[in-house]
Amino acid sequence: MSRKRFQDKVILIPGSTSGVGKASAIAFAKEGGKVVVSGRREDRGQQVIDKIKSFSGEATFIKADMASRDDIKKLTDETIRIYGRIDVAFNNFGKHDEAIALIADYDEECFDAHMDISMKSMWLCMKHQIKAMLKQEKGDYAILNSSSISGVGGGWPFISVYSIAKSGVDSMSKSAAQEYAQKGIRVNSLGGGFFDTEMIHIYFEELAQFYGITKKQLDEQINSSIPLGRLATPQEVANTVLFLCSSEASYITGASIVIDGGMSSKYL
Ligand SMILES: NC(=O)c1ccc[n+]([C@@H]2O[C@H](COP(=O)([O-])OP(=O)(O)OC[C@H]3O[C@@H](n4cnc5c(N)ncnc54)[C@H](OP(=O)(O)O)[C@@H]3O)[C@@H](O)[C@H]2O)c1
């Protein structure tokens, strides 16, 4: 029987109670990984654990709020306490609410909250994860950070706080990739287009209201702007996540991998 891609590897996923993080947690566990599922919602985290246990996979839920410095450190510490190591970290959380406004209309608290959670907490996660990986024997460790095409190739209108924070995620991933390449740690970021998750439909509702059109009209406009004509399924994104975090991607580091159905191919 062939060895599974993540057999005996420990996978930490801050932001895996729903959407892409959930699909990735399940996929990692199916490939033999020991998965730490994390987020603020315990009930949703437990559903992911139940699903993984249903096929005899290995997973633990650790409740953690990425707005809390203590929780961020505790998440790495607890992972090490339970499983003894970290082989892969997929930092998938992001702040999406209160993102839609003109740049002159955001208030300072809103701007700070986006930078704090989507950008600074991502750095703090990486900081603790890298320190943990450096204490382990040299290997092929992988960190993947969730970015967005809105942050990869330029500023997007009407969601600039989100896009600015994601640009920071991209930049810090590239810096870390260069600094730790010789230590056996690969760092990449995932520049998502539109994924079919709960979050995106809440966001589309808000955006439709902002433009004064219906959600159906917005959905049609969005789909027609995507060469593949549809949103990505969480499973399609998880497939890419697993590849980038596997040894099959051993020569990929410092890359912003775009997964957007061709949407940005005109300008990136
Ligand atoms: N969906 C898209 O179209 C799209 C496009 C480009 C990029 N992305 C990025 O892809 C990532 C995943 O998005 P998704 O669509 O899968 O969204 P989602 O279903 O809303 O998932 C977001 C995850 O992050 C967690 N999270 C959010 N804030 C957190 C906090 N303060 N502390 C701890 N966990 C937190 C959520 O868990 P709790 O709520 O339980 O805390 C959830 O597990 C995000 O970084 C997003 O920006 C998404």
Ligand as a Chemical Component Dictionary entry (heavy atoms), coordinates in Angstrom:
data_LIG
# 
_chem_comp.id                   LIG 
_chem_comp.type                 NON-POLYMER 
_chem_comp.pdbx_formal_charge   0 
_chem_comp.three_letter_code    LIG 
# 
loop_
_chem_comp_atom.comp_id 
_chem_comp_atom.atom_id 
_chem_comp_atom.alt_atom_id 
_chem_comp_atom.type_symbol 
_chem_comp_atom.charge 
_chem_comp_atom.model_Cartn_x 
_chem_comp_atom.model_Cartn_y 
_chem_comp_atom.model_Cartn_z 
_chem_comp_atom.pdbx_ordinal 
LIG N1  N1  N 0  -13.870 33.015 0.075  1  
LIG C1  C1  C 0  -13.189 33.720 -0.808 2  
LIG O1  O1  O 0  -13.687 34.029 -1.895 3  
LIG C2  C2  C 0  -11.772 34.128 -0.546 4  
LIG C3  C3  C 0  -11.065 34.758 -1.562 5  
LIG C4  C4  C 0  -9.747  35.129 -1.348 6  
LIG C5  C5  C 0  -9.156  34.875 -0.133 7  
LIG N2  N2  N 1  -9.870  34.260 0.857  8  
LIG C6  C6  C 0  -9.199  34.015 2.123  9  
LIG O2  O2  O 0  -9.251  32.627 2.392  10 
LIG C7  C7  C 0  -9.318  32.420 3.800  11 
LIG C8  C8  C 0  -10.474 31.491 4.139  12 
LIG O3  O3  O 0  -11.674 32.076 3.733  13 
LIG P1  P1  P 0  -13.060 31.270 3.672  14 
LIG O4  O4  O 0  -13.771 31.757 2.490  15 
LIG O5  O5  O -1 -12.836 29.825 3.836  16 
LIG O6  O6  O 0  -13.801 31.912 4.934  17 
LIG P2  P2  P 0  -14.500 31.324 6.244  18 
LIG O7  O7  O 0  -15.328 30.121 5.933  19 
LIG O8  O8  O 0  -15.153 32.510 6.873  20 
LIG O9  O9  O 0  -13.280 30.841 7.103  21 
LIG C9  C9  C 0  -12.487 31.698 7.844  22 
LIG C10 C10 C 0  -11.867 30.906 8.971  23 
LIG O10 O10 O 0  -11.053 31.803 9.726  24 
LIG C11 C11 C 0  -11.450 31.743 11.078 25 
LIG N3  N3  N 0  -11.289 33.046 11.713 26 
LIG C12 C12 C 0  -11.722 34.248 11.290 27 
LIG N4  N4  N 0  -11.406 35.195 12.202 28 
LIG C13 C13 C 0  -10.764 34.561 13.210 29 
LIG C14 C14 C 0  -10.220 34.973 14.445 30 
LIG N5  N5  N 0  -10.267 36.251 14.860 31 
LIG N6  N6  N 0  -9.644  34.040 15.238 32 
LIG C15 C15 C 0  -9.601  32.745 14.867 33 
LIG N7  N7  N 0  -10.094 32.282 13.717 34 
LIG C16 C16 C 0  -10.687 33.184 12.900 35 
LIG C17 C17 C 0  -12.912 31.291 11.081 36 
LIG O11 O11 O 0  -13.182 30.603 12.291 37 
LIG P3  P3  P 0  -14.123 31.163 13.488 38 
LIG O12 O12 O 0  -15.182 32.019 12.875 39 
LIG O13 O13 O 0  -14.627 29.907 14.120 40 
LIG O14 O14 O 0  -13.211 31.919 14.394 41 
LIG C18 C18 C 0  -12.907 30.312 9.908  42 
LIG O15 O15 O 0  -12.494 29.041 10.343 43 
LIG C19 C19 C 0  -9.410  33.803 4.428  44 
LIG O16 O16 O 0  -8.139  34.246 4.845  45 
LIG C20 C20 C 0  -9.902  34.665 3.279  46 
LIG O17 O17 O 0  -9.536  36.022 3.423  47 
LIG C21 C21 C 0  -11.157 33.877 0.678  48 
# 
loop_
_chem_comp_bond.comp_id 
_chem_comp_bond.atom_id_1 
_chem_comp_bond.atom_id_2 
_chem_comp_bond.value_order 
_chem_comp_bond.pdbx_ordinal 
LIG N1  C1  SING 1  
LIG C1  O1  DOUB 2  
LIG C1  C2  SING 3  
LIG C2  C3  SING 4  
LIG C2  C21 DOUB 5  
LIG C3  C4  DOUB 6  
LIG C4  C5  SING 7  
LIG C5  N2  DOUB 8  
LIG N2  C6  SING 9  
LIG N2  C21 SING 10 
LIG C6  O2  SING 11 
LIG C6  C20 SING 12 
LIG O2  C7  SING 13 
LIG C7  C8  SING 14 
LIG C7  C19 SING 15 
LIG C8  O3  SING 16 
LIG O3  P1  SING 17 
LIG P1  O4  DOUB 18 
LIG P1  O5  SING 19 
LIG P1  O6  SING 20 
LIG O6  P2  SING 21 
LIG P2  O7  DOUB 22 
LIG P2  O8  SING 23 
LIG P2  O9  SING 24 
LIG O9  C9  SING 25 
LIG C9  C10 SING 26 
LIG C10 O10 SING 27 
LIG C10 C18 SING 28 
LIG O10 C11 SING 29 
LIG C11 N3  SING 30 
LIG C11 C17 SING 31 
LIG N3  C12 SING 32 
LIG N3  C16 SING 33 
LIG C12 N4  DOUB 34 
LIG N4  C13 SING 35 
LIG C13 C14 SING 36 
LIG C13 C16 DOUB 37 
LIG C14 N5  SING 38 
LIG C14 N6  DOUB 39 
LIG N6  C15 SING 40 
LIG C15 N7  DOUB 41 
LIG N7  C16 SING 42 
LIG C17 O11 SING 43 
LIG C17 C18 SING 44 
LIG O11 P3  SING 45 
LIG P3  O12 DOUB 46 
LIG P3  O13 SING 47 
LIG P3  O14 SING 48 
LIG C18 O15 SING 49 
LIG C19 O16 SING 50 
LIG C19 C20 SING 51 
LIG C20 O17 SING 52 
# 
